[in-house]
């Protein structure tokens, strides 16, 4: 794991302890069999890690190394992690799960491409005696554990920030709402949280569910919205993540909007943080990837060893086919130009030099980021 990941893992130690304080020794202390888990095993485990896509920087840059490192720590370096990225293809992910089942992994961590389409694959894993941890997205089927962020709170943070940025236009202003992909259940939760804040205050000029979360699709949708509404009739844009915000802002600039209307985001990607520095993007949502990844690793190792999750999971959720799924939800932070130093820099996600490269140094200086 690289230096940044080590810094980030150390920096979020307090957060992780608050989330699952007793989890540190759970994989070794509990001798019970987990519900749906395998028979008790030692540290010589095979764990499959399947992530959904590589369009968003977080999965390859943060989640994978954090999870792999924690699994190694929990098993004294004896566990083998087999990794695949589905690159936003649900059929590919289904095939990857089949391969993991054939190879008889002891547990699976799955970030689903399509939460509904994956249900049969999860059932296959269950039938093969392989416990499944749903990572970041609540997959359908008989999953054994789930960890993510408080996704409705993500939407509320975005909506609240957008109203703040709209100022006197927060009452009756017109916004474009750029939601995520309908195949991702988190997108619906972001939307629900945002609308709980925005409904009755702003007008939705246009609203889109963005296929595959792709920036180019958000860009095309935004161009269509500008054509339909008129560039002078858009007071703000709700963007569900930073990647789409980039495509949206390109469309707004291409249409000659100046100043740009406020645009939200999520994931604290480097490009998103830099747009916040320059004022092109109003906010993002910072999520502690180390905290989420560490919990996923703890859950997978415990389940692989046939242990219960009582000392790890702090709550329960339901999906369409499974009730009472042991769950850990990690808190989120609204990221603006005012708290960049106290969030992503303090936690070692990005360094000052990375954010304030030569292109952005003057903008950083202007907001006191140095």
Steps between C-alpha positions, in 0.01 A plus 500: 500500500632845411586784736169677449305192595706453814439863596129469431466177698673656799302821476162327513588269787289702740203497263526127450523438875183700548325293235611155609704527819468138595568365154879495530518168675168358385651288227711318757286513814167363388468127472140489383376425155365794305152490353556399141874479561741212452632259758766645726831542318843643572684783328576310180203645313403577141293817470358637177478875448281620213465872434255652252685748280811705440341824376498630857853528639414372846470129424850440364680781683352457845258212560701214354832567679328586828296177502792283393727650767245452779430139403874435509527660845207298637642170379871549565563522127364149441180586312492512122289774340383445143398826336292592194341820373187463287554832319129583523388174331247296698546191281875511554447525875267200496771299323756618752282373785461163325878475481534587868248228588687247285822595678328445835575833665412521869320836474411762241501879521288636217441854383212428263483647150125435493350435841199311363668305222753359745237322711532160330877508534470576871263203533754277324767609746264435792418153367874431479542600865685823419398803711462831317578850625321769297747785468387861452183395314219293652483201267190284475499136605594320823800713593657453842628849576500852359712808544461836333464865579179660624380555147188700578719729708724543193199632310390721788850649520496569126153653508577715804819630342322578173235705680776688681675573171177614333453773759189706422423263211456212746130587510353431158822470300532251215751215519601210281520172691764256374453175690716190476430172323171322568693171532670636814269499805712770659394741226138471614606567859705806400198627308264433790725681746549797269130536422414488870683833520422648156131412455270799539788746472639470149350413164636199311550631148637170377588174674709211370612155611848481353588175329801328657592817692712601201616862474438500125137400557459774761655741252248403231211525746615844611526623142144378443382681814665825392331474160161426654506756781726773369838572652370797698230291668728264694574616855681189623583138422470202730770256390513171687879463468820676397553312174162612370560850636801522271286417196229740614741788551653441156151532350424815700827664396447391140163679502667817620351516851695749711503499789428129525201393708587299814560129435515226765705180499615200699814288557756779552685400183812704433348672196187576703700649786695713252175625345385595851826693543436696178133554578371301201344239732337604827541183708566130515431234763805357673465139602761316705593216266746354753227469763261326257767272356628394841149401610445298180824313562408429862160368396640276225770347721256437786244337268770295324603366840141415589465771762211727590503871426352621829816687597537662156154588368328787679164488323286298260336569164269307266518441128212361293578139588691512829403647836729616778830516308787592740606849393752774565430847357793743496437876553560755222622863489391787274819623330533865394793736448482582872590152631730346239796522738306340788368208296676354197839653580487421871395140427777454243266438207661781298805709579520877477745462210261276308206736541695822458708404199638780280169535314306551823755678721355849449147374574627321813674816616182698445300281741787474751585139417878490541 
